Amino acid sequence: MGGALGLLFAVGGLKALLAFVPAELSVLQEAGLNGWVLGFTVAVCLATGLACGLLPALRMLQNNLAGVLKQGSKGASTSGHHRTHNLLVISEIAMALVPLIGAGLLLRSFQHMLEVDPGFRPDHVLAMEVQQAGISFANFNISPGIAVLSR
């Protein structure tokens, strides 16, 4: 369920990001989800589901259920059984910290980028786009000594 929601979020986010990309950046227009991404997502979802489903089931196989029921306790808890739980909690916290730290570094870098002096006064800059006529400059005779710049 989480993997499917993640894929839907990825498709929607990709469409939203591509809506803001200028047409000149044609490389980014080709971005998308391919079979490798979908396969990796399915593999991670299956591995996570199996690990989270099998670990508690294997732990219950090791318990003496008849003895536990006779004692009237809620479960046979030993320190060995808590290792798996502690490992899962620690790995969850570690995986949550990675994107959190990455987001903090991204925000700090963006703040530093906004504070950089560009070397000119951006409030007195005029930007415009000039459309080139449909004629080619290759048809003109160029005098010696005149440099021609072409794209």
Number of C-alpha atoms within 10 A of each C-alpha: 6 8 15 12 10 12 16 12 12 14 14 12 12 14 14 11 12 16 11 8 12 10 11 8 9 10 8 13 15 9 11 12 12 8 8 9 12 13 11 11 16 15 13 13 16 13 12 12 11 11 12 12 11 12 12 13 11 10 11 14 9 10 13 11 13 8 12 13 12 8 11 8 10 8 14 15 10 8 7 8 14 11 11 14 13 11 11 13 12 12 12 11 11 12 11 11 12 10 11 12 11 11 12 11 12 12 12 12 12 11 11 10 11 10 9 8 9 9 6 8 8 9 6 7 7 6 5 5 5 5 6 7 6 6 7 8 10 7 7 7 7 11 7 6 6 7 8 7 5 5 2
